[in-house]
């Protein structure tokens, strides 16, 4: 029997998810032994034509990381969907939109102007902007179109499973691959991680008081952090209570509050709204002005509460600006 | 309450019943169009319309459809759940269904009454019906839980309301704990001279009731005591009461007053609380002769023994029953009761807050409560009303609405001031023969015999001037004003500003919530209206109930009230409490929160925020547990739970999201 064929692909991502695969270290060897990797742009020289040449469903599974924000990514994930029996959204960006998803606070025009004209390190006197098409003496050149709205993978193709995390923890990757190889998979649509919040595995849990009574939010650089005590109890905005466990509390263990990369637990529809609701419930004040003053200490609320999940939120994006007209034509 | 079978394939069978509510709904909502629309919704097997769904034949429609197996879940599109949810749940049960497989779509208050356009109203009615249908498919059959009730009752506050409630309950055979903060019961009524409109002597009608409380075998009277903590829920409250030390053994003291006589202070030296500071008392005292219990109390703030430890303790020497006990300490009592009546009363408005009336500045400006003591035969002056120069006043001014009907203080009417001002006008005139000038905004005398009393007083030597007093001053502008208090007001009937010189002024102070009303509210888990009065469950239909089952309100703690109203309300509160006790059990609504233990991370976010202390952390299992008997279904913990591990019956996320889907998906 031939070995199952596997593909890896990246969309709008930082490359950290690819690193996570390498982080399997020697554990990658039995995996490579068991499967045939037939597509992995970051590591091996395959072309799009190689994928197109596959028959439908020939890939046992494709691991796709990154959110989807360009026409090229959209085409590639569609192609991989057709060729794959299983699609695994790999990492926060594919799962919930990830850090690139914060671009949904703006539209493409605003974003391009910021990046190509206004950033202090940019020197662009001729105001050259990215274009989808340009004519040069040799002919017409094209580039993929960037979208106004960053999307999660399951907003553009059907996704079978999700591996959460920024990047997904090595143990979860191993478990997921083993589950796929053995065929012992949970119901379709599952997130391949425990469905309990991080506090459960947090080494500081027992030091969390029953009443947080938050009077002030602090940032990690502002205080000397007690390495044993619950970070929320120290006034740090730790999102552990809202965030799915499975990472081994790696940030919290090194004095960094959880920022929520593993996303919400299964019953929560909107991560940021839930985080806000939970944190607001712990603020100790009945006075409107005092409450405002306490909450004003939270720098960049959207970037804090929706750091990894703005595109997956109920609102998907900021609607202050009108998105350009081609939004509707993307799919 | 067995659940009817669902369809053979397990799918729900939803019945939709659209009510016309006479023409309340049908004049704005196209009923037939709505019915046709409902027929196409998922799982709907029966759609009917009826003129009054809440009527017996209307309810029978539902019952019959359930009995015939046509429906197992019911949506009634009619009025608000507050109005008739109970009715239709009852109809479900009567038909053999589970009362919680029921949902109301409110197309009256939310639609027909508030929508002008017929098309828009019909569209909105459809959306709400679709929402109810979407959610009802996810309802689970639920059961109400019965919990036995503790038969004793706690009454907090020993004013006339608390006294009446306690006696009513005790007379019916209930064991009552009556807790009063002051050394004696009696409250404000004990300080009053006469009562309007009958001019009964206040003490004469009150003190028999006070004695009855003291003597009643079913009443445990704890004066000089305060409730510090209430746990539990209707039928099963656990109450902690702090008994302050009075340094006199209540069991031994016979109220002979010898100790007071023997105190090394030969004269009273300290402000008498009972006489509103118009007389002085000693460190050991009995507030007034009819105090109940008639037991002395020693004030450690003023007693030499407590201050220096060097008193010769003559009080203890003369006490034959050896009741004086300087070693007495605070005692904490824990009791269990099934119901609570709160009758914590009011305080009078601090007249010094309206500085232009000169209270505290001019010696002859009094509050109405002070004048009650002055005109009282048992008061500090033996009923003589005298000015600071020892003469009787020839003219007295009364100012209504001090701290009432005033946007700078309290916007509300204190309800009793007009009547007691009329009473004081009468009494002052009777005692001193003075001419009375009564400045009012509106004379409010609704009540049995009240208007007649007004009529009677207006025949006397009382001048009524319609106008709010702008200022009271001793600045004389005319010779006849010299040495007098000048009341300046616009007489709105005459259309002119008047200056009325008087010898004495009575400020008719309004009623305000007690200073610690907010704290008391928290202890008993009830609400306050915006001005601080305890909030009744419904202003018309549940005026003595609160939003915490088993806690009832009596008297002025719920809002300004006169004596008859306080007594009536106390009787009502007592009988509401009796209804709970006599039934013997309480049924708990099943709309409670519950935890999915496997999903709980033990983050404890929900523990501290529960207003009913229903959530707690299980240290062994490291998860939160919900006490269903304590949970009132407010949903606070469910909203706060960061991982969706807490859910609420009848309000699960799925049900709510489906409801939203119903609103937005069909019309």
Interface residues (C-beta under 8 A of the other chain):
Chain A: X195 X196 X197 X198 X199 X200 X205 X208 X209 X210 X211 X212 X213 X240 X241 X242 X245 X264 X265 X266 X267 X268 X269 X274 X275 X277 X278 X281 X282
Chain B: X596 X598 X599 X600 X601 X602 X603 X604 X605 X606 X607 X608 X609 X617 X622 X636 X639 X640 X641 X642 X643 X644 X645 X647 X653 X657
